[in-house]
Amino acid sequence: MGKRSKALSNMEHVKKVSFRHYLGRYWQFYAMMLLPLAYFILFKYVPMFGNILAFRHYKPLAGPYGDRWASAGKVWPEPFRYFEQFLLVDKFWVAFKNTLIISLENLVINFPFPIIFAILLNELRNLKLKKFVQTVSYVPRFVSTVVVISIMSELLSPTLGMLTRLIDMVFGVGKIFYMNEPQYFRMLYILTDMWQFTGWTAIIYLAAITGISSDMFEAARIDGASRFQQIIYITIPTIMPTIMVMLILNVGHLLSLGFEKVLLMQTDKNVVVSDIIDTYVYRYTLGSSSPQYSLGAAMGLFNGVIGLILVSISNFVSRRLTGNSIY
């Protein structure tokens, strides 16, 4: 028994020495992690304590966590009054439906597009052309959302818009103010998302593709496989873990659309399809004459819980079907 405890203590001592040696050798990498770690702690984890406001009555001068627990509502007991305030209102569920529809359409269209773009870009043999296309596709990611919507408004202007005139000349539909029409809102949102983020998201898939061993492609070519067959049987199965991780993360953000873009594109006429959870929260909490911070916290907590459930379900399904998951 004494020998065993002595051996265990020796092993712990060796682990401590090896960890100190490893830390001393690679301290620069750990130092580089400090700033991102501080960012996540200060702006991601610390604000989570503010979720208690969803159950407490908040006053600006009563401290950051309110002065008392929320009273009971007409149907729900205390302290769930603020959840009752929005869950039993039809307008909230309209915003919830709009958020879900736009997110699902955006996921179906814009999730596979960067994968296809990365695969096609990887197949280019002209290095100069490949670098040019990569650079051009990355640039929109750094364009401000306000600028993107301003450009789109100018192009689709019913009086001077170049795209509006071109569509009218080709199809003869007349000069329509597309930004104001409800039936075009979702399409315009998805297309601008595609233009902005396809090239940037494709970086992840390109990195995964470049990590594939060239021996696999060489063996496939010797066996007579075409380039299309190499993509189907080598490239896609090899990057499938990356695809599934990205899919799980995207599903977790289904209810978190681009608030700024939606708010900038929203008009009085298209609000029936453009009013999402984030704009609803803004309008009925911070955007009102008497801000309701606790109500906004309750809506945000509800949104986060739904996102957690979606991530857990998609992670479970991915692990069962493909064997790949985040946790």
C-alpha positions as CSV (number, residue, x, y, z in Angstrom):
1,M,0.0,0.0,0.0
2,G,2.9,2.3,0.9
3,K,4.6,1.6,-2.4
4,R,1.4,2.3,-4.4
5,S,0.9,5.7,-2.7
6,K,4.6,6.6,-3.2
7,A,4.3,5.7,-6.9
8,L,1.2,7.9,-7.2
9,S,2.9,10.8,-5.6
10,N,5.9,10.4,-7.9
11,M,3.5,10.4,-10.9
12,E,1.9,13.6,-9.7
13,H,5.3,15.2,-9.2
14,V,6.3,14.2,-12.7
15,K,3.1,15.6,-14.1
16,K,3.6,18.9,-12.3
17,V,7.2,19.2,-13.5
18,S,6.2,18.3,-17.1
19,F,3.4,20.9,-17.0
20,R,5.7,23.6,-15.7
21,H,8.2,22.7,-18.4
22,Y,5.5,22.7,-21.1
23,L,4.2,26.1,-19.8
24,G,7.7,27.6,-19.8
25,R,8.3,26.4,-23.3
26,Y,5.1,27.6,-24.9
27,W,4.2,30.5,-22.6
28,Q,3.9,32.8,-25.7
29,F,0.9,30.8,-26.9
30,Y,-0.8,31.0,-23.5
31,A,-0.1,34.7,-23.3
32,M,-1.9,35.1,-26.7
33,M,-4.9,33.4,-25.2
34,L,-5.3,35.9,-22.4
35,L,-7.0,38.6,-24.4
36,P,-9.6,36.3,-26.1
37,L,-10.2,34.6,-22.7
38,A,-10.8,38.0,-21.0
39,Y,-13.2,38.9,-23.8
40,F,-15.3,35.8,-23.3
41,I,-15.3,36.2,-19.5
42,L,-16.2,39.9,-19.5
43,F,-18.7,40.0,-22.4
44,K,-20.1,36.4,-22.5
45,Y,-20.0,34.8,-19.1
46,V,-20.4,37.8,-16.7
47,P,-23.5,39.1,-18.4
48,M,-25.1,35.8,-17.9
49,F,-25.7,36.8,-14.2
50,G,-27.9,39.6,-15.6
51,N,-30.5,36.9,-16.6
52,I,-31.8,37.2,-13.0
53,L,-33.5,40.4,-14.2
54,A,-36.0,38.2,-16.1
55,F,-37.5,37.3,-12.7
56,R,-37.0,40.6,-10.8
57,H,-38.5,44.1,-11.0
58,Y,-35.8,46.5,-12.3
59,K,-35.4,50.1,-11.4
60,P,-32.3,52.1,-12.6
61,L,-31.4,53.3,-9.1
62,A,-32.2,50.1,-7.3
63,G,-29.0,48.3,-8.3
64,P,-28.1,46.0,-11.2
65,Y,-30.3,43.1,-10.0
66,G,-33.6,45.0,-9.3
67,D,-35.3,45.8,-6.0
68,R,-37.7,42.8,-5.7
69,W,-38.9,39.7,-7.3
70,A,-41.6,40.1,-10.0
71,S,-45.1,39.8,-8.8
72,A,-47.6,37.2,-10.1
73,G,-49.3,37.8,-13.4
74,K,-52.9,37.1,-14.4
75,V,-52.1,33.5,-15.2
76,W,-48.6,32.6,-14.2
77,P,-47.3,32.7,-10.6
78,E,-44.5,34.9,-9.4
79,P,-41.7,35.5,-10.5
80,F,-42.7,34.6,-14.1
81,R,-44.7,37.7,-14.7
82,Y,-42.5,39.0,-17.5
83,F,-42.6,35.7,-19.3
84,E,-46.4,35.9,-19.3
85,Q,-46.2,39.4,-20.7
86,F,-44.8,38.2,-24.0
87,L,-45.6,34.5,-24.2
88,L,-49.4,35.2,-24.1
89,V,-49.3,38.0,-26.8
90,D,-50.0,37.1,-30.4
91,K,-47.6,39.7,-31.8
92,F,-44.7,37.9,-30.1
93,W,-45.6,34.6,-31.8
94,V,-45.8,36.4,-35.1
95,A,-42.2,37.7,-34.6
96,F,-41.2,34.2,-33.5
97,K,-42.7,32.7,-36.7
98,N,-41.0,35.3,-38.9
99,T,-37.6,34.6,-37.1
100,L,-38.0,30.9,-37.6
101,I,-39.0,31.1,-41.3
102,I,-36.2,33.5,-42.2
103,S,-33.6,31.5,-40.3
104,L,-34.6,28.1,-41.8
105,E,-34.7,29.5,-45.3
106,N,-31.3,31.2,-44.7
107,L,-29.9,28.0,-43.3
108,V,-31.1,25.8,-46.2
109,I,-29.8,28.2,-48.9
110,N,-26.7,29.8,-47.3
111,F,-25.3,26.8,-45.3
112,P,-24.3,24.6,-48.3
113,F,-23.3,27.5,-50.5
114,P,-19.9,28.2,-48.8
115,I,-19.2,24.4,-48.9
116,I,-19.8,24.3,-52.7
117,F,-17.8,27.5,-53.2
118,A,-14.9,26.2,-51.2
119,I,-14.8,22.9,-53.2
120,L,-15.0,24.7,-56.5
121,L,-12.3,27.2,-55.4
122,N,-10.1,24.3,-54.4
123,E,-10.5,22.8,-57.9
124,L,-9.0,25.9,-59.6
125,R,-5.6,25.1,-61.0
126,N,-4.7,28.7,-61.9
127,L,-3.1,30.0,-58.6
128,K,-3.4,33.7,-59.6
129,L,-7.1,33.4,-60.5
130,K,-7.7,31.4,-57.3
131,K,-6.1,34.1,-55.1
132,F,-8.0,36.8,-56.9
133,V,-11.3,35.0,-56.4
134,Q,-10.5,34.4,-52.7
135,T,-9.7,38.0,-52.1
136,V,-12.8,39.3,-53.9
137,S,-15.0,36.9,-51.9
138,Y,-13.5,37.9,-48.5
139,V,-13.9,41.7,-49.0
140,P,-17.7,41.9,-48.4
141,R,-17.3,40.5,-44.9
142,F,-15.5,43.7,-43.9
143,V,-18.2,46.0,-45.4
144,S,-20.4,47.6,-42.7
145,T,-24.0,46.4,-42.6
146,V,-25.2,50.0,-42.9
147,V,-23.2,50.4,-46.1
148,V,-24.5,47.1,-47.5
149,I,-28.1,48.2,-47.0
150,S,-27.4,51.6,-48.4
151,I,-25.9,50.1,-51.6
152,M,-28.9,47.8,-51.9
153,S,-31.3,50.7,-51.4
154,E,-29.7,52.7,-54.2
155,L,-29.6,49.7,-56.6
156,L,-33.2,48.9,-55.9
157,S,-34.5,52.5,-55.8
158,P,-37.8,52.7,-57.8
159,T,-36.6,55.9,-59.5
160,L,-32.9,55.7,-60.1
161,G,-32.0,52.2,-59.1
162,M,-29.9,50.4,-61.8
163,L,-31.2,46.9,-60.8
164,T,-34.8,48.1,-60.8
165,R,-34.4,49.6,-64.3
166,L,-32.7,46.4,-65.6
167,I,-35.4,44.2,-64.2
168,D,-38.1,46.4,-65.7
169,M,-36.4,46.4,-69.1
170,V,-36.0,42.6,-69.1
171,F,-39.3,41.5,-67.6
172,G,-41.5,44.6,-67.9
173,V,-42.8,44.5,-64.3
174,G,-42.6,48.2,-63.8
175,K,-40.6,50.2,-61.3
176,I,-41.2,48.4,-58.0
177,F,-39.8,49.5,-54.6
178,Y,-38.5,46.0,-53.7
179,M,-37.1,47.1,-50.3
180,N,-40.7,48.1,-49.3
181,E,-42.6,45.0,-50.5
182,P,-43.1,42.2,-48.0
183,Q,-42.8,39.4,-50.6
184,Y,-39.2,40.4,-51.4
185,F,-37.9,41.0,-47.9
186,R,-36.7,37.4,-47.1
187,M,-35.1,37.0,-50.6
188,L,-33.2,40.2,-50.2
189,Y,-32.1,39.3,-46.7
190,I,-30.8,35.9,-47.8
191,L,-29.0,37.3,-50.9
192,T,-27.2,40.0,-48.9
193,D,-26.2,37.4,-46.4
194,M,-24.9,35.2,-49.2
195,W,-22.9,38.1,-50.7
196,Q,-21.4,39.1,-47.3
197,F,-20.5,35.8,-45.7
198,T,-20.0,33.1,-48.3
199,G,-16.3,33.9,-48.9
200,W,-15.5,34.3,-45.3
201,T,-17.2,31.1,-44.2
202,A,-15.5,29.2,-47.0
203,I,-12.2,29.8,-45.3
204,I,-13.0,27.2,-42.7
205,Y,-13.9,24.6,-45.3
206,L,-10.9,25.5,-47.5
207,A,-8.7,24.9,-44.4
208,A,-10.3,21.5,-43.9
209,I,-9.8,20.6,-47.6
210,T,-6.2,21.6,-47.7
211,G,-5.6,19.2,-44.7
212,I,-6.6,16.2,-46.8
213,S,-3.6,14.0,-47.7
214,S,-2.7,14.3,-51.4
215,D,-2.0,10.6,-51.4
216,M,-5.7,9.9,-51.3
217,F,-6.3,11.9,-54.4
218,E,-3.3,10.4,-56.2
219,A,-4.6,6.9,-55.4
220,A,-8.0,7.8,-56.7
221,R,-6.6,9.2,-59.9
222,I,-4.6,6.0,-60.4
223,D,-7.8,4.0,-60.0
224,G,-9.4,6.1,-62.7
225,A,-11.6,8.4,-60.6
226,S,-12.7,11.6,-62.1
227,R,-12.5,15.0,-60.3
228,F,-16.2,14.8,-59.6
229,Q,-15.8,11.4,-58.1
230,Q,-12.9,12.5,-56.0
231,I,-15.1,15.3,-54.6
232,I,-17.9,12.9,-53.8
233,Y,-15.9,10.1,-52.3
234,I,-12.9,11.8,-50.8
235,T,-13.4,15.6,-50.2
236,I,-16.9,15.7,-48.8
237,P,-16.6,12.6,-46.5
238,T,-13.2,13.9,-45.2
239,I,-14.5,17.4,-44.3
240,M,-17.8,16.0,-43.0
241,P,-16.8,16.5,-39.3
242,T,-16.2,20.2,-40.0
243,I,-19.5,20.4,-41.8
244,M,-21.4,18.9,-39.0
245,V,-19.8,21.1,-36.4
246,M,-20.7,24.2,-38.4
247,L,-24.2,22.9,-38.9
248,I,-24.7,22.4,-35.1
249,L,-23.4,26.0,-34.5
250,N,-25.7,27.4,-37.1
251,V,-28.8,25.5,-35.8
252,G,-28.0,27.0,-32.3
253,H,-28.2,30.5,-33.8
254,L,-31.5,29.9,-35.6
255,L,-33.3,32.5,-33.5
256,S,-30.4,35.0,-33.6
257,L,-30.7,36.8,-36.9
258,G,-28.8,40.0,-37.9
259,F,-30.6,42.6,-35.8
260,E,-29.0,45.6,-37.5
261,K,-29.7,44.4,-41.0
262,V,-33.4,43.6,-40.3
263,L,-33.9,46.9,-38.5
264,L,-32.3,48.8,-41.4
265,M,-34.4,46.9,-44.0
266,Q,-37.7,47.2,-42.0
267,T,-40.4,49.5,-43.2
268,D,-44.0,50.1,-42.1
269,K,-45.2,48.0,-45.1
270,N,-42.9,44.9,-44.8
271,V,-43.1,44.8,-40.9
272,V,-45.6,41.9,-41.2
273,V,-42.8,39.6,-42.4
274,S,-39.7,41.5,-41.1
275,D,-40.6,41.8,-37.4
276,I,-38.4,39.3,-35.7
277,I,-37.7,38.5,-32.0
278,D,-34.8,41.0,-31.7
279,T,-36.7,43.9,-33.3
280,Y,-39.8,43.0,-31.2
281,V,-37.6,43.1,-28.0
282,Y,-36.1,46.4,-29.1
283,R,-39.4,48.0,-29.9
284,Y,-41.3,47.0,-26.8
285,T,-38.4,47.4,-24.3
286,L,-35.5,49.8,-25.2
287,G,-37.3,51.5,-28.0
288,S,-40.3,52.6,-26.0
289,S,-40.7,55.8,-24.0
290,S,-40.7,53.7,-20.8
291,P,-38.0,51.0,-21.2
292,Q,-38.8,47.6,-19.7
293,Y,-35.5,46.0,-19.0
294,S,-36.8,43.0,-17.1
295,L,-39.2,42.2,-20.0
296,G,-36.2,42.4,-22.4
297,A,-34.2,40.1,-20.2
298,A,-37.0,37.6,-20.1
299,M,-37.2,37.6,-23.9
300,G,-33.5,37.2,-24.2
301,L,-33.4,34.3,-21.7
302,F,-36.2,32.6,-23.6
303,N,-34.3,33.0,-26.8
304,G,-31.1,31.6,-25.2
305,V,-32.9,28.5,-23.8
306,I,-34.4,27.7,-27.2
307,G,-31.0,28.0,-28.8
308,L,-29.5,25.6,-26.1
309,I,-32.3,23.1,-26.8
310,L,-31.7,23.3,-30.6
311,V,-27.9,22.9,-30.2
312,S,-28.4,19.8,-27.9
313,I,-30.9,18.2,-30.3
314,S,-28.7,18.8,-33.4
315,N,-25.6,17.6,-31.5
316,F,-27.4,14.4,-30.5
317,V,-28.8,13.7,-34.0
318,S,-25.3,14.4,-35.5
319,R,-23.6,12.0,-33.1
320,R,-26.1,9.3,-33.8
321,L,-26.2,9.6,-37.6
322,T,-22.6,10.5,-38.4
323,G,-20.6,10.0,-35.2
324,N,-19.5,13.6,-35.3
325,S,-20.5,16.1,-32.6
326,I,-19.3,19.1,-30.5
327,Y,-19.6,17.3,-27.2
